[in-house]
């Protein structure tokens, strides 16, 4: 609701002689008063931001009560502070019944009129402040609920993307290997299609090289998608405040991947990473802090000047051994008057509609909960530096998690560009592939077949029947989530029918996003291969399993 002008009192007065006395009384004690005679105009003046006090002349009780009812009935009308003014004690019951906020009995007020009017103004101001605080709290709760929903949705979407992305990467890797072999053989005498020269004079080797280059570009694009999905899944995990040793440099790199769309047209990213110990933190929440700071840094820089501006990310240890992470930008900087309020909830220095003022407040709360602090330095027009200072993890907690693909028997595997092939092991081991995505099973089988004998099935129940009948496998690649029988149930059934086969299981997953799957992976000591994966990592892990006693 908005008013034509800002006033402390809006008086709706009538034509009776008492109305003149009401107006004179208010004007003696209240400097900012607006007066209207028409109820419709008074109602219209309250359709936007209500005046602090709407004073109603109760000389005409029926008309005044009707106006109070109409005010209360309109959207936001409960926010209007209605002060009823009367000279008759008999009006008080009707005033309260009509929904007035307070009343002023004029005539015997003596010296108390000023105090009564002051109380009315103070009550109106307190009510307005309470309503504003409630609205902000509601907005924050809505935002928190929306973020939780987005996180759940993102985890599900990441899972769905990872399945097709896994067989895209696996097939591109297989094609790269085969074309590479063809290119190496292209100098030998050829026959058929590959032997015919092209109209532009290119030979077969030239064409193979071009196809190989195109596939390498496609592989690079798929890898970029994989990293984005991985980072999104890590950022959006809806889990309890589980803490462990976290490498802040890896989290910064992940956040840069997620924020690159904001960054690429505004600035260059410069990393100045010194060796630092891990910090004890919840990784998704720490990522939330860093991502917010990086996005804010990007948004402080105008678009189109990427070569002239820098977002510098740095890590170091201070003299006390604390880990210091800095996000520095060469953007617009922060006005001195805003520096002291940056971490206040709902305060924002951005243009209207560009932010709710919650990001830095949440960052401050997260960092404080981790036992650290966040600082800011800025000069208007010269850029800003946000500094996150966190205690290093101590004792056994200071050991960073094993790197992906390190060979730990229960380690999670995720990977980037195709790596060097794993050491050779005895060929033609028996590998069972269980996944309800047929294109992925074909891609896995195609990768393994040169070295292993593979059997594929879309049903864990069928796989269990095979094992019950006596079949045994040197490695079992099993999808975690399947509609007929989950990998979790398959694993549990193996304990009864073939416990020695449990040690051969490698779970394939595009992301454990159900509560049951999360709990399961925390409880079992099984290998886990995250989709999408490349051929080298798949072969290495299978070799590791078949070589295990």
N, C-alpha and C positions, 0 to 999 in steps of 0.2 A: 504493500500500500504506500503511495507517494503523495505529498502535499504540494500545493502550489507554492507555498513558502514555508520556511522553517519557523515555527513559533513555539513558545512554551505553553501557551493556552490558546485554545480556539473556543470562543464563547458563542453558544447559540442562545440568543436572548429573544424574549417575547416582546409584546407591546404593552404589557402591564407596567404600572409605575414601579413595581418591585424590580423589574428588569434593569431600570436605570441605576438603582441602588446596587444591584449585583455587579454591574459593569464598573461602577465607580469604586466599589470595594476591591475588585480584582486589580484595577489599574493602579490603586494606591500601593499595592504590595508586589505586583508582578509587572516588570517593565515590558515584556514582549507578549502582547495580546493581540489576537485578531478576532473581529466580531462579525458574525453573520446573523441575518434575520430569517433566512429561508432554510427549513430543515433539509430540503433536497440538496441545497448547496453545501450544507454542513456534511451531509452524507457523502457527497461527491468529493469533498476535500479530504475525506478519510479513505479514499479508494486506493491510495498509494501508501507511502510511509505515514503512519498515523501521527498526529501531533502528540507531544508528550501528555497533554491533558485536554480532553474535550469537556468543557463545562456546559451543563445543560440547565437552562432555566426551567424550574418545575412549577412555574405559575400556572401552566396548563398541564395538569397531571396526566391526562389521557394522551395528549399529543407527545409529551416528553417520554412517557412509558413506551409508546409506539415507536418513537425514534430509537430508544435504547434496544428494543427488540430487533429492529431492522439492522442496527449496527452489529449486534451480536450474531445475527443470522448470516451476514455476508462473509465470504472467505477472508480469514485474517481478522475478522471483527472482534474476536476474543482478545486481541492485542491492544485494543483501544482502551485507554484509561478514562472512564466516565465519571465525572464529578457532578453530582446533582446538587443544585442550590435552591433552597427553599426557606420560607419564613414560618412554615407551619409544622409543628410536631406531628400532626396527623398524616403528613406525607411520607414519613420515614419508612413505614411498612411497605408502602407501594414502591418507594425508591429501591429498597433492597430486593423486593420481589421482581422488579424489572431488570435486574442484573447490573445495576450501577456498581462501580468499583468503590465509591466512597460518597459521602455527602457533606455539605457545609450548611449548618443551620444559621441563617443570617438574622440578626436582630438583637440577640442576647450574647453575641460573640465577644463583646468587650474588646480586650487587647489580644484575644486568641486567634483572630482571623489570619493574621500574618503567619502564625505558627501552623495553623491548619492548612493554609495554602502551600506553605513550604513542605509540609509532610506529604501533601498530595503530589507535588513535583518530585520529591525524593522517591516516593513509592513508584511513581510512573517510570522514573529513570531506572530503578532497580529491576522492575518487571521487564523493561525493554532489554536491559543487559542480560538478564536470565534467559529471556527468549532467544537472544542472539547466541549465547553460549550453548544453549540446547540445540539450536539449528546447526552450529558448527560441529558439535558432538555427533549429531545425526549424520551430517555430511561425511564425517570421518569414518563412522561405522559403515555407511554405505560404500565408501571407497575401499575400506578394508575387506568388506564382503565381496566387492567386485574384484579386488586383487586376488582373493582366495579362489574365486571362481575362474579367473584367468589362469592362475597357476595350475589348477586341476585340469582345465581344458588344454593348456600347453603341454602338460605331461602326456595326456592322451594323444594329442596331435603328434608329438615327438615320437611316440611309440608307433603310430600308424605310418609316419614318414620313414622311420628307420627300416621297416620291412622291405618296401620296394627299393630303397636306397642301397640296402645290403646286396640285393642281387644285381643292381645296376653296377655297383663298384666291382663285385666279384666277376661279372661278365666282361666288363671293360678290362679288368686286369688280365683275364684269360685271353681276351682278344689281343691285347698288347703283347703278351708272351708269344702267341702264335704268329702274329705278323712280324714280330722281331725275328723269330726263327725263319720265316719266309724271306725276310730281307737279307738275312745272313746267307741264305742259299740262292739268292737271286742272281749271283754272278755265275752260277752253274748253268749249262745249257737247259733251256726251258722248252716246253711244247704246250700247245693249247692256248687258252685265252691269255695267260700271263706272258706268252712269248711274242704276241703281236705288238709291234710298236704303235705309238699313238700318233695322231695326225700332227700334233705340235712337236713331234720329235722326242718326247719324253720316253725314257725306257721304263721297264717294269720296276727297277729299283727306285727310280724317282717317284713313281706313283705309290709304292709301298711306304716310302719315307713320308710322303704327304699324308697318307692315311694314318700312319703311326703318329704323326704330329697332331692330327685332328683328334685322335683318340686320347692322346696325352692331355690335350686341352679339356676334353670332356671329363677325363679323370680328375683334373684339377678343379673343374666346376663342381663335380660330385663331392670332392673332398671339402670344398668350402661349405657346401650344404651340410655335410656331416658335422663340421665344427660348429656351425650355427645351431643346428638341432641339439647337439651335445650341450652347448653352453646354455641354450634356452631351457633344456630339461634340468640342468644343474641349478639354474637360477630359480626355476619355478617349483622346485620340489616342496611339497607341503608336508613337512615333517616336524617332529618335536625339536626342541632346542638342543639337539645333539651336537656336542662339541668335540673337536679333535684337533690334532696338529694340521694346520693349513698353510701352504706356501702362498704368501700374498702376491708373489710375482705371477704365478699361474692364474690366480683369480683375476689379476689386472689384465692379463692377456685375453682371458675369456670375455671380460667386460668390453674390451676394445672390439672384439669380434661382433658382439651384440650391438654396440653403439656405432659401428662403422658407417651406417647410413646417415647418421647425424654428423659424423666427423668429416667424411671424405670431401665434402664441398666447402669446408671451412678452415681446415688446418691439417698440418702434418703431425703424426704421432712420433714422438721421440722417447725412447726408453733409456733410462739411466739406472740400471739395476745393479746394485752391489749385492754381494752374498749376504743373506739375512737368514736367521733361523726361522722355523715355522712359528706361527702364532696359534694360540689356543682359541678356536673360534668355531662358529657354525658357518660352514662355507656358503650356503645360499644367502644368509643374512649379510655376511661380509661382502659378497658379490653385490647385494642390493646397495650397500654403502658406496662401493667403488663405482658402480654403474651410474648412480645418481650424480656423483661428483664429475664423472667424465662427460655425461650428457650436459650437465650444467656448464661445464667448461666449453663444450662445443657451441652451446646456444648463446654464450657470451660473445661469440665471434661471428661477424656477418658472413653470409654466403658469398662465394666467388673469390675469396682471397686466400685460398688454401696454401699457396706457396709462400705467402708472407706471414703466416701465423703458425703457431706451434702449440700443441698440447703435450707437455712433458710429464712423463710418469717416472717417478724415481723411488727407489727403496734404499734404506741404509739403517745402520744402528747408531743410536746416540751414545753419549758417554756412560749412561746408566745401563746400557744393554737393551733398551727398548727398541722395538722395530718401528721405524718411521717411514710412512708411505706418503708421498706428496703428489698432488695433481695440480700442475701449474699451467695457466693459459695466458695467452697474449691478447685477451679480449678487452671488453669495454671496462672491466673493473667494477667495483661496487662503491656507491656513494658513501661518504663517511657516516652520514646519518643512518644508514641501513646496516652497517657492520655489527652494531651491538644487538640487533634484533634478528639476525639471519636464522638463528636456531629456535626462534619462537614459533609455536604451532600457528598455522594459518597466516603467518606473515610472509609476504612475497614482494620482491622488488621488481618482478616482471610486470609486463603490461596486463591490464585487466583481461581476464579470461584465459591467460596463458599458464596459470598454475594455481593450485590451492594453498600453497605455502606449507605443505606437509613434508616434502622430500627431505629437506635438511633437518627438520625436527626429528624425523624418524631416524635419519642417519646418526644424529647426536645420541638418541636413546639407545640404538644398537651398539654404538661404540662404547658408551658409558657402561652398558650391561656386560661388555667384554672386559671391563676394567681399564679401559683406555680413555683417551680424550681426543677431541677434534678441534683444530685451530684454523684460523683464516687470517691471511694478510692480503691486502689489496690497496691499490692506488687507482683512483678513478681515471679511466682512460688508458691505463697501462697494464691491466690484467690482474689476475688473482692467483693465490696459492692456497689450496686447502691441504692441511696436514693432519693425517690420522696417525696417532701414536698408540701402539698396542704393546702389552707385555709379551715377551717371547715365551713360548711353551717351555716348561721346565721338566727335568727328570726324564722318565721314560716317555712322557708325552712329547718331548722335543724331537723324537724320531719321526721324520716325515714318512707318509705312507709310501709303500713300495711303488715305484713307477710302473705305469702300465706296460705290460709285456716284460716284466722283470724276471718272470719265471717262477714266482711264488706259486705254490700249488693251489692256493685259494684266491689268487689275485684276479682282479677284474682286468680285462684286456680291451683297450681301445687304442686306435692307431691313426697315423697320418698317411704320408706317402708310402708306396710300397717299399719295404725294407729288404735287406739282403736275405736270401733264402736261409732257412735254418740248417744246421748241420744234418747231413744225411743219416738216416736210420734204416733199419731193415725194411725193404719195400713190401708192398702188398699185404699190409695189415688189414684186418677187417674193421670197417667203420660203419656204424649204424647212424643214419640221419633221420631225425624225427622233427618234422615241421609241417604245419598245415598250409604253408605258402609254397606251391609247387615250383614256381620259378626260382625261388631261393634254394630249394633242395637240389634242383638241377644245376644251379650255379656252384653250389658247394661240391656236389659230386664231380662236376667238371674240373674243379680245382684239385680235388684229391685223387681222382682216378689215375693219373700217371704214376702215382706212388702207392696207392692203397686200393683195396677192393671195397666198394661202397654198396650199402643197401639203404634205400630210402623209403620212408612211409610217412603219410600225412596224419597217422593216428598213433597216439601213445598206447592206446589199448591194443592195437595190432602188434606194436613192438613188444609189449609185455607178453602177449600170446607166444610170439616167437621165442622169447627168452625162457618162458615156462616150458616150452617144448624141447629145450636143450640147446638152442643156439647161443653162442657166446661171441662177444665182440671185444676188440682191443681198445676201441674208443666209441663213445656214444654221444653224439651231438643232439641235444634235445631242446626244443623251444620251451620257454617257461610257461607261456600262456597259450592254450589251445582249447577249442570249444568242446571236443569230445571227452578228453581226459587231460588235465593239465600236467605240465612237467613236474609240478610239485607232487601230485598224486602218483605219477609214474615212479618218481624217486622213492616215495614211501613204500610202494608195493615191492620195489626191488629188495628192500630190507628183508622182506618175508620170503621171496622166491629165489633171489640170486644176490645175496648181500655183497659178494665179491665184485659184481658189476656196478655197484654204486660208485666205486672208486674210479670207474671209467667214464663217468658222466661229466659232460661239459654243457652247461646251460647256455642257450642262446637267447638273448632278449634285446628288444628295442627300448627297454626301460621298464623297471618295476614300478608301476604306478598305482597298484591296489595295496591296501593295508596288509592283506595276507601275503602277497608276494614280497613286500618289503620285509615283513617279519621272517618269512622263510629264508630269504637270502642272508639275513643276519644270524640265523641259527645254524645253518648247515655249513659244512666245510667242503664245499664243492667249487669247482672251477666255473668261471663265468666269462663268457665272450660277448661283448657288447656289439650289437648291430649299429651301423654297418662296420664291417671289418675287411681288411685286405687279405690277399692270398698269402703273403708272407707270414702274417700273424696267425692265420688259420692253420697253415702247415706247421708252424713252430709249436703251436699249442697241441695239435694232434700228435706230433712227434713226442712231445713231453709226456702225454698221457700214455701212449703205447710203450714208452720206455720205462714207465713207472712199474715197480714190482706189484 
